[in-house]
Amino acid sequence: MSTIYTAQDFKHLLGIAGFSDTLLNNHFTLYQGYVKNVNMLMEKLLGMTDQLSVEANELERRFGWEFDGMRMHELYFENMTKEKSELGGALKEKIEKSYGSYDKWLDCFKAKGMMRGIGWVILFEDPTNGEIFTTWVREHEQGIPANCTILLVMDCWEHAYMTDYGIKKNDYINSFINVIDWKAVEKRLSKK
Protein backbone atom coordinates (compact mmCIF):
# COMPACT_ATOMS: atom_id res chain seq x y z
CA MET A 1 0.00 0.00 0.00
CA SER A 2 1.34 3.42 -0.89
CA THR A 3 1.40 6.06 1.81
CA ILE A 4 0.09 9.42 0.70
CA TYR A 5 -0.86 10.58 4.18
CA THR A 6 1.05 9.97 7.39
CA ALA A 7 -0.61 10.07 10.80
CA GLN A 8 0.59 13.01 12.86
CA ASP A 9 2.02 12.33 16.30
CA PHE A 10 -0.06 13.94 19.03
CA LYS A 11 1.61 12.18 21.97
CA HIS A 12 2.68 15.60 23.29
CA LEU A 13 -0.91 15.84 24.57
CA LEU A 14 -0.43 12.90 26.96
CA GLY A 15 -0.77 14.18 30.50
CA ILE A 16 -3.09 17.03 29.50
CA ALA A 17 -5.47 18.07 32.28
CA GLY A 18 -8.87 16.42 32.15
CA PHE A 19 -7.94 13.65 29.69
CA SER A 20 -6.45 10.32 30.73
CA ASP A 21 -3.63 8.84 28.72
CA THR A 22 -5.85 5.79 28.09
CA LEU A 23 -8.55 7.96 26.52
CA LEU A 24 -6.02 9.87 24.44
CA ASN A 25 -4.16 6.78 23.24
CA ASN A 26 -7.46 5.16 22.23
CA HIS A 27 -8.42 8.34 20.40
CA PHE A 28 -5.03 8.52 18.64
CA THR A 29 -5.49 4.90 17.51
CA LEU A 30 -8.94 5.72 16.10
CA TYR A 31 -7.43 8.70 14.23
CA GLN A 32 -4.60 6.53 12.86
CA GLY A 33 -7.27 4.18 11.48
CA TYR A 34 -8.76 7.05 9.49
CA VAL A 35 -5.33 7.85 8.01
CA LYS A 36 -4.72 4.18 7.13
CA ASN A 37 -8.13 3.92 5.46
CA VAL A 38 -7.62 7.13 3.47
CA ASN A 39 -4.40 5.70 2.03
CA MET A 40 -6.03 2.34 1.31
CA LEU A 41 -9.03 3.91 -0.41
CA MET A 42 -6.89 6.25 -2.50
CA GLU A 43 -4.76 3.35 -3.67
CA LYS A 44 -7.82 1.26 -4.57
CA LEU A 45 -9.55 4.13 -6.36
CA LEU A 46 -6.46 5.09 -8.34
CA GLY A 47 -6.05 1.47 -9.41
CA MET A 48 -9.61 0.96 -10.62
CA THR A 49 -10.16 0.80 -14.36
CA ASP A 50 -13.94 1.23 -14.16
CA GLN A 51 -14.55 4.47 -12.25
CA LEU A 52 -18.30 4.09 -12.79
CA SER A 53 -18.59 0.65 -11.20
CA VAL A 54 -20.72 0.09 -8.12
CA GLU A 55 -17.55 -0.75 -6.19
CA ALA A 56 -15.88 2.54 -7.23
CA ASN A 57 -19.01 4.48 -6.29
CA GLU A 58 -19.13 2.93 -2.82
CA LEU A 59 -15.41 3.51 -2.28
CA GLU A 60 -15.89 7.18 -3.24
CA ARG A 61 -18.69 7.50 -0.69
CA ARG A 62 -16.50 5.92 1.98
CA PHE A 63 -13.55 8.14 1.07
CA GLY A 64 -15.32 11.32 2.27
CA TRP A 65 -16.05 9.69 5.62
CA GLU A 66 -12.46 8.57 6.16
CA PHE A 67 -10.79 11.74 4.85
CA ASP A 68 -12.95 14.13 6.85
CA GLY A 69 -12.58 11.91 9.93
CA MET A 70 -8.81 12.19 9.52
CA ARG A 71 -8.85 15.97 9.10
CA MET A 72 -11.38 16.69 11.85
CA HIS A 73 -9.30 14.72 14.36
CA GLU A 74 -6.15 16.57 13.31
CA LEU A 75 -7.88 19.91 13.82
CA TYR A 76 -9.28 18.74 17.16
CA PHE A 77 -5.93 17.58 18.55
CA GLU A 78 -4.15 20.65 17.13
CA ASN A 79 -6.49 23.01 19.00
CA MET A 80 -5.64 21.46 22.38
CA THR A 81 -2.68 22.38 24.60
CA LYS A 82 -1.16 21.64 27.99
CA GLU A 83 -0.11 25.28 28.31
CA LYS A 84 -2.38 28.01 29.62
CA SER A 85 -3.90 29.77 26.63
CA GLU A 86 -5.97 32.93 26.60
CA LEU A 87 -8.37 34.13 23.93
CA GLY A 88 -7.32 37.51 22.57
CA GLY A 89 -6.70 39.55 19.47
CA ALA A 90 -8.80 39.48 16.33
CA LEU A 91 -10.62 36.27 17.25
CA LYS A 92 -11.79 37.68 20.57
CA GLU A 93 -13.04 40.79 18.77
CA LYS A 94 -14.94 38.68 16.24
CA ILE A 95 -16.52 36.53 18.96
CA GLU A 96 -17.61 39.61 20.91
CA LYS A 97 -18.97 41.24 17.75
CA SER A 98 -20.95 38.16 16.71
CA TYR A 99 -22.14 36.98 20.13
CA GLY A 100 -22.05 40.11 22.29
CA SER A 101 -19.48 38.64 24.67
CA TYR A 102 -17.17 35.69 25.12
CA ASP A 103 -19.48 34.31 27.82
CA LYS A 104 -22.48 34.33 25.46
CA TRP A 105 -20.44 32.53 22.80
CA LEU A 106 -19.22 30.02 25.40
CA ASP A 107 -22.82 29.33 26.50
CA CYS A 108 -23.75 28.72 22.85
CA PHE A 109 -20.70 26.47 22.28
CA LYS A 110 -21.44 24.40 25.38
CA ALA A 111 -25.14 24.11 24.56
CA LYS A 112 -24.34 22.77 21.11
CA GLY A 113 -21.95 20.27 22.70
CA MET A 114 -24.72 19.04 24.98
CA MET A 115 -26.98 18.16 22.06
CA ARG A 116 -27.96 14.50 22.09
CA GLY A 117 -26.24 12.38 19.51
CA ILE A 118 -22.88 12.05 17.85
CA GLY A 119 -21.08 14.89 16.15
CA TRP A 120 -18.78 17.86 16.34
CA VAL A 121 -19.12 21.42 17.59
CA ILE A 122 -17.28 23.75 15.24
CA LEU A 123 -16.54 27.46 15.25
CA PHE A 124 -16.42 28.56 11.60
CA GLU A 125 -15.39 31.70 9.79
CA ASP A 126 -17.10 32.61 6.53
CA PRO A 127 -14.23 34.02 4.47
CA THR A 128 -16.59 35.87 2.12
CA ASN A 129 -17.62 38.34 4.83
CA GLY A 130 -15.43 37.48 7.84
CA GLU A 131 -18.40 36.50 10.02
CA ILE A 132 -17.99 33.69 12.54
CA PHE A 133 -20.59 31.23 13.78
CA THR A 134 -20.76 28.05 15.84
CA THR A 135 -22.67 25.03 14.66
CA TRP A 136 -23.19 21.32 15.20
CA VAL A 137 -22.03 18.93 12.49
CA ARG A 138 -23.41 15.43 12.93
CA GLU A 139 -21.25 13.30 10.66
CA HIS A 140 -18.03 14.82 9.48
CA GLU A 141 -18.49 14.11 5.78
CA GLN A 142 -21.85 15.92 5.75
CA GLY A 143 -23.08 19.30 6.85
CA ILE A 144 -19.87 21.32 6.84
CA PRO A 145 -20.73 24.77 5.43
CA ALA A 146 -19.16 25.19 1.99
CA ASN A 147 -16.04 27.32 1.75
CA CYS A 148 -16.01 28.14 5.46
CA THR A 149 -12.84 27.98 7.52
CA ILE A 150 -12.81 25.67 10.52
CA LEU A 151 -11.43 27.60 13.50
CA LEU A 152 -12.19 25.45 16.55
CA VAL A 153 -13.25 21.80 16.73
CA MET A 154 -14.69 19.87 19.68
CA ASP A 155 -15.25 16.15 19.17
CA CYS A 156 -18.59 15.11 20.69
CA TRP A 157 -18.57 11.47 19.65
CA GLU A 158 -18.64 9.14 22.65
CA HIS A 159 -15.06 7.95 22.09
CA ALA A 160 -13.87 11.47 22.94
CA TYR A 161 -15.16 11.35 26.52
CA MET A 162 -16.81 8.08 27.66
CA THR A 163 -13.59 6.47 28.94
CA ASP A 164 -13.04 9.32 31.41
CA TYR A 165 -16.49 10.84 31.90
CA GLY A 166 -19.04 8.13 31.20
CA ILE A 167 -22.25 9.96 30.33
CA LYS A 168 -21.14 13.21 32.02
CA LYS A 169 -20.66 15.03 28.74
CA ASN A 170 -20.83 18.43 30.43
CA ASP A 171 -17.72 17.60 32.48
CA TYR A 172 -15.89 16.64 29.26
CA ILE A 173 -16.94 19.90 27.60
CA ASN A 174 -15.65 21.93 30.56
CA SER A 175 -12.34 20.03 30.47
CA PHE A 176 -12.06 20.66 26.74
CA ILE A 177 -12.72 24.40 27.18
CA ASN A 178 -9.83 24.52 29.68
CA VAL A 179 -7.32 23.07 27.18
CA ILE A 180 -8.20 25.05 24.05
CA ASP A 181 -5.09 26.37 22.34
CA TRP A 182 -6.39 29.81 21.38
CA LYS A 183 -3.15 30.65 19.56
CA ALA A 184 -3.66 27.66 17.25
CA VAL A 185 -7.30 28.61 16.73
CA GLU A 186 -6.45 32.23 15.91
CA LYS A 187 -3.84 31.11 13.35
CA ARG A 188 -6.70 29.55 11.37
CA LEU A 189 -8.47 32.91 11.16
CA SER A 190 -8.28 34.64 7.79
CA LYS A 191 -6.05 37.69 7.58
CA LYS A 192 -8.76 39.93 6.03
C-alpha positions as YAML, in Angstrom:
chain: A
units: angstrom
residues:
- id: 1
  name: MET
  ca: [0.00, 0.00, 0.00]
- id: 2
  name: SER
  ca: [1.34, 3.42, -0.89]
- id: 3
  name: THR
  ca: [1.40, 6.06, 1.81]
- id: 4
  name: ILE
  ca: [0.09, 9.42, 0.70]
- id: 5
  name: TYR
  ca: [-0.86, 10.58, 4.18]
- id: 6
  name: THR
  ca: [1.05, 9.97, 7.39]
- id: 7
  name: ALA
  ca: [-0.61, 10.07, 10.80]
- id: 8
  name: GLN
  ca: [0.59, 13.01, 12.86]
- id: 9
  name: ASP
  ca: [2.02, 12.33, 16.30]
- id: 10
  name: PHE
  ca: [-0.06, 13.94, 19.03]
- id: 11
  name: LYS
  ca: [1.61, 12.18, 21.97]
- id: 12
  name: HIS
  ca: [2.68, 15.60, 23.29]
- id: 13
  name: LEU
  ca: [-0.91, 15.84, 24.57]
- id: 14
  name: LEU
  ca: [-0.43, 12.90, 26.96]
- id: 15
  name: GLY
  ca: [-0.77, 14.18, 30.50]
- id: 16
  name: ILE
  ca: [-3.09, 17.03, 29.50]
- id: 17
  name: ALA
  ca: [-5.47, 18.07, 32.28]
- id: 18
  name: GLY
  ca: [-8.87, 16.42, 32.15]
- id: 19
  name: PHE
  ca: [-7.94, 13.65, 29.69]
- id: 20
  name: SER
  ca: [-6.45, 10.32, 30.73]
- id: 21
  name: ASP
  ca: [-3.63, 8.84, 28.72]
- id: 22
  name: THR
  ca: [-5.85, 5.79, 28.09]
- id: 23
  name: LEU
  ca: [-8.55, 7.96, 26.52]
- id: 24
  name: LEU
  ca: [-6.02, 9.87, 24.44]
- id: 25
  name: ASN
  ca: [-4.16, 6.78, 23.24]
- id: 26
  name: ASN
  ca: [-7.46, 5.16, 22.23]
- id: 27
  name: HIS
  ca: [-8.42, 8.34, 20.40]
- id: 28
  name: PHE
  ca: [-5.03, 8.52, 18.64]
- id: 29
  name: THR
  ca: [-5.49, 4.90, 17.51]
- id: 30
  name: LEU
  ca: [-8.94, 5.72, 16.10]
- id: 31
  name: TYR
  ca: [-7.43, 8.70, 14.23]
- id: 32
  name: GLN
  ca: [-4.60, 6.53, 12.86]
- id: 33
  name: GLY
  ca: [-7.27, 4.18, 11.48]
- id: 34
  name: TYR
  ca: [-8.76, 7.05, 9.49]
- id: 35
  name: VAL
  ca: [-5.33, 7.85, 8.01]
- id: 36
  name: LYS
  ca: [-4.72, 4.18, 7.13]
- id: 37
  name: ASN
  ca: [-8.13, 3.92, 5.46]
- id: 38
  name: VAL
  ca: [-7.62, 7.13, 3.47]
- id: 39
  name: ASN
  ca: [-4.40, 5.70, 2.03]
- id: 40
  name: MET
  ca: [-6.03, 2.34, 1.31]
- id: 41
  name: LEU
  ca: [-9.03, 3.91, -0.41]
- id: 42
  name: MET
  ca: [-6.89, 6.25, -2.50]
- id: 43
  name: GLU
  ca: [-4.76, 3.35, -3.67]
- id: 44
  name: LYS
  ca: [-7.82, 1.26, -4.57]
- id: 45
  name: LEU
  ca: [-9.55, 4.13, -6.36]
- id: 46
  name: LEU
  ca: [-6.46, 5.09, -8.34]
- id: 47
  name: GLY
  ca: [-6.05, 1.47, -9.41]
- id: 48
  name: MET
  ca: [-9.61, 0.96, -10.62]
- id: 49
  name: THR
  ca: [-10.16, 0.80, -14.36]
- id: 50
  name: ASP
  ca: [-13.94, 1.23, -14.16]
- id: 51
  name: GLN
  ca: [-14.55, 4.47, -12.25]
- id: 52
  name: LEU
  ca: [-18.30, 4.09, -12.79]
- id: 53
  name: SER
  ca: [-18.59, 0.65, -11.20]
- id: 54
  name: VAL
  ca: [-20.72, 0.09, -8.12]
- id: 55
  name: GLU
  ca: [-17.55, -0.75, -6.19]
- id: 56
  name: ALA
  ca: [-15.88, 2.54, -7.23]
- id: 57
  name: ASN
  ca: [-19.01, 4.48, -6.29]
- id: 58
  name: GLU
  ca: [-19.13, 2.93, -2.82]
- id: 59
  name: LEU
  ca: [-15.41, 3.51, -2.28]
- id: 60
  name: GLU
  ca: [-15.89, 7.18, -3.24]
- id: 61
  name: ARG
  ca: [-18.69, 7.50, -0.69]
- id: 62
  name: ARG
  ca: [-16.50, 5.92, 1.98]
- id: 63
  name: PHE
  ca: [-13.55, 8.14, 1.07]
- id: 64
  name: GLY
  ca: [-15.32, 11.32, 2.27]
- id: 65
  name: TRP
  ca: [-16.05, 9.69, 5.62]
- id: 66
  name: GLU
  ca: [-12.46, 8.57, 6.16]
- id: 67
  name: PHE
  ca: [-10.79, 11.74, 4.85]
- id: 68
  name: ASP
  ca: [-12.95, 14.13, 6.85]
- id: 69
  name: GLY
  ca: [-12.58, 11.91, 9.93]
- id: 70
  name: MET
  ca: [-8.81, 12.19, 9.52]
- id: 71
  name: ARG
  ca: [-8.85, 15.97, 9.10]
- id: 72
  name: MET
  ca: [-11.38, 16.69, 11.85]
- id: 73
  name: HIS
  ca: [-9.30, 14.72, 14.36]
- id: 74
  name: GLU
  ca: [-6.15, 16.57, 13.31]
- id: 75
  name: LEU
  ca: [-7.88, 19.91, 13.82]
- id: 76
  name: TYR
  ca: [-9.28, 18.74, 17.16]
- id: 77
  name: PHE
  ca: [-5.93, 17.58, 18.55]
- id: 78
  name: GLU
  ca: [-4.15, 20.65, 17.13]
- id: 79
  name: ASN
  ca: [-6.49, 23.01, 19.00]
- id: 80
  name: MET
  ca: [-5.64, 21.46, 22.38]
- id: 81
  name: THR
  ca: [-2.68, 22.38, 24.60]
- id: 82
  name: LYS
  ca: [-1.16, 21.64, 27.99]
- id: 83
  name: GLU
  ca: [-0.11, 25.28, 28.31]
- id: 84
  name: LYS
  ca: [-2.38, 28.01, 29.62]
- id: 85
  name: SER
  ca: [-3.90, 29.77, 26.63]
- id: 86
  name: GLU
  ca: [-5.97, 32.93, 26.60]
- id: 87
  name: LEU
  ca: [-8.37, 34.13, 23.93]
- id: 88
  name: GLY
  ca: [-7.32, 37.51, 22.57]
- id: 89
  name: GLY
  ca: [-6.70, 39.55, 19.47]
- id: 90
  name: ALA
  ca: [-8.80, 39.48, 16.33]
- id: 91
  name: LEU
  ca: [-10.62, 36.27, 17.25]
- id: 92
  name: LYS
  ca: [-11.79, 37.68, 20.57]
- id: 93
  name: GLU
  ca: [-13.04, 40.79, 18.77]
- id: 94
  name: LYS
  ca: [-14.94, 38.68, 16.24]
- id: 95
  name: ILE
  ca: [-16.52, 36.53, 18.96]
- id: 96
  name: GLU
  ca: [-17.61, 39.61, 20.91]
- id: 97
  name: LYS
  ca: [-18.97, 41.24, 17.75]
- id: 98
  name: SER
  ca: [-20.95, 38.16, 16.71]
- id: 99
  name: TYR
  ca: [-22.14, 36.98, 20.13]
- id: 100
  name: GLY
  ca: [-22.05, 40.11, 22.29]
- id: 101
  name: SER
  ca: [-19.48, 38.64, 24.67]
- id: 102
  name: TYR
  ca: [-17.17, 35.69, 25.12]
- id: 103
  name: ASP
  ca: [-19.48, 34.31, 27.82]
- id: 104
  name: LYS
  ca: [-22.48, 34.33, 25.46]
- id: 105
  name: TRP
  ca: [-20.44, 32.53, 22.80]
- id: 106
  name: LEU
  ca: [-19.22, 30.02, 25.40]
- id: 107
  name: ASP
  ca: [-22.82, 29.33, 26.50]
- id: 108
  name: CYS
  ca: [-23.75, 28.72, 22.85]
- id: 109
  name: PHE
  ca: [-20.70, 26.47, 22.28]
- id: 110
  name: LYS
  ca: [-21.44, 24.40, 25.38]
- id: 111
  name: ALA
  ca: [-25.14, 24.11, 24.56]
- id: 112
  name: LYS
  ca: [-24.34, 22.77, 21.11]
- id: 113
  name: GLY
  ca: [-21.95, 20.27, 22.70]
- id: 114
  name: MET
  ca: [-24.72, 19.04, 24.98]
- id: 115
  name: MET
  ca: [-26.98, 18.16, 22.06]
- id: 116
  name: ARG
  ca: [-27.96, 14.50, 22.09]
- id: 117
  name: GLY
  ca: [-26.24, 12.38, 19.51]
- id: 118
  name: ILE
  ca: [-22.88, 12.05, 17.85]
- id: 119
  name: GLY
  ca: [-21.08, 14.89, 16.15]
- id: 120
  name: TRP
  ca: [-18.78, 17.86, 16.34]
- id: 121
  name: VAL
  ca: [-19.12, 21.42, 17.59]
- id: 122
  name: ILE
  ca: [-17.28, 23.75, 15.24]
- id: 123
  name: LEU
  ca: [-16.54, 27.46, 15.25]
- id: 124
  name: PHE
  ca: [-16.42, 28.56, 11.60]
- id: 125
  name: GLU
  ca: [-15.39, 31.70, 9.79]
- id: 126
  name: ASP
  ca: [-17.10, 32.61, 6.53]
- id: 127
  name: PRO
  ca: [-14.23, 34.02, 4.47]
- id: 128
  name: THR
  ca: [-16.59, 35.87, 2.12]
- id: 129
  name: ASN
  ca: [-17.62, 38.34, 4.83]
- id: 130
  name: GLY
  ca: [-15.43, 37.48, 7.84]
- id: 131
  name: GLU
  ca: [-18.40, 36.50, 10.02]
- id: 132
  name: ILE
  ca: [-17.99, 33.69, 12.54]
- id: 133
  name: PHE
  ca: [-20.59, 31.23, 13.78]
- id: 134
  name: THR
  ca: [-20.76, 28.05, 15.84]
- id: 135
  name: THR
  ca: [-22.67, 25.03, 14.66]
- id: 136
  name: TRP
  ca: [-23.19, 21.32, 15.20]
- id: 137
  name: VAL
  ca: [-22.03, 18.93, 12.49]
- id: 138
  name: ARG
  ca: [-23.41, 15.43, 12.93]
- id: 139
  name: GLU
  ca: [-21.25, 13.30, 10.66]
- id: 140
  name: HIS
  ca: [-18.03, 14.82, 9.48]
- id: 141
  name: GLU
  ca: [-18.49, 14.11, 5.78]
- id: 142
  name: GLN
  ca: [-21.85, 15.92, 5.75]
- id: 143
  name: GLY
  ca: [-23.08, 19.30, 6.85]
- id: 144
  name: ILE
  ca: [-19.87, 21.32, 6.84]
- id: 145
  name: PRO
  ca: [-20.73, 24.77, 5.43]
- id: 146
  name: ALA
  ca: [-19.16, 25.19, 1.99]
- id: 147
  name: ASN
  ca: [-16.04, 27.32, 1.75]
- id: 148
  name: CYS
  ca: [-16.01, 28.14, 5.46]
- id: 149
  name: THR
  ca: [-12.84, 27.98, 7.52]
- id: 150
  name: ILE
  ca: [-12.81, 25.67, 10.52]
- id: 151
  name: LEU
  ca: [-11.43, 27.60, 13.50]
- id: 152
  name: LEU
  ca: [-12.19, 25.45, 16.55]
- id: 153
  name: VAL
  ca: [-13.25, 21.80, 16.73]
- id: 154
  name: MET
  ca: [-14.69, 19.87, 19.68]
- id: 155
  name: ASP
  ca: [-15.25, 16.15, 19.17]
- id: 156
  name: CYS
  ca: [-18.59, 15.11, 20.69]
- id: 157
  name: TRP
  ca: [-18.57, 11.47, 19.65]
- id: 158
  name: GLU
  ca: [-18.64, 9.14, 22.65]
- id: 159
  name: HIS
  ca: [-15.06, 7.95, 22.09]
- id: 160
  name: ALA
  ca: [-13.87, 11.47, 22.94]
- id: 161
  name: TYR
  ca: [-15.16, 11.35, 26.52]
- id: 162
  name: MET
  ca: [-16.81, 8.08, 27.66]
- id: 163
  name: THR
  ca: [-13.59, 6.47, 28.94]
- id: 164
  name: ASP
  ca: [-13.04, 9.32, 31.41]
- id: 165
  name: TYR
  ca: [-16.49, 10.84, 31.90]
- id: 166
  name: GLY
  ca: [-19.04, 8.13, 31.20]
- id: 167
  name: ILE
  ca: [-22.25, 9.96, 30.33]
- id: 168
  name: LYS
  ca: [-21.14, 13.21, 32.02]
- id: 169
  name: LYS
  ca: [-20.66, 15.03, 28.74]
- id: 170
  name: ASN
  ca: [-20.83, 18.43, 30.43]
- id: 171
  name: ASP
  ca: [-17.72, 17.60, 32.48]
- id: 172
  name: TYR
  ca: [-15.89, 16.64, 29.26]
- id: 173
  name: ILE
  ca: [-16.94, 19.90, 27.60]
- id: 174
  name: ASN
  ca: [-15.65, 21.93, 30.56]
- id: 175
  name: SER
  ca: [-12.34, 20.03, 30.47]
- id: 176
  name: PHE
  ca: [-12.06, 20.66, 26.74]
- id: 177
  name: ILE
  ca: [-12.72, 24.40, 27.18]
- id: 178
  name: ASN
  ca: [-9.83, 24.52, 29.68]
- id: 179
  name: VAL
  ca: [-7.32, 23.07, 27.18]
- id: 180
  name: ILE
  ca: [-8.20, 25.05, 24.05]
- id: 181
  name: ASP
  ca: [-5.09, 26.37, 22.34]
- id: 182
  name: TRP
  ca: [-6.39, 29.81, 21.38]
- id: 183
  name: LYS
  ca: [-3.15, 30.65, 19.56]
- id: 184
  name: ALA
  ca: [-3.66, 27.66, 17.25]
- id: 185
  name: VAL
  ca: [-7.30, 28.61, 16.73]
- id: 186
  name: GLU
  ca: [-6.45, 32.23, 15.91]
- id: 187
  name: LYS
  ca: [-3.84, 31.11, 13.35]
- id: 188
  name: ARG
  ca: [-6.70, 29.55, 11.37]
- id: 189
  name: LEU
  ca: [-8.47, 32.91, 11.16]
- id: 190
  name: SER
  ca: [-8.28, 34.64, 7.79]
- id: 191
  name: LYS
  ca: [-6.05, 37.69, 7.58]
- id: 192
  name: LYS
  ca: [-8.76, 39.93, 6.03]
...
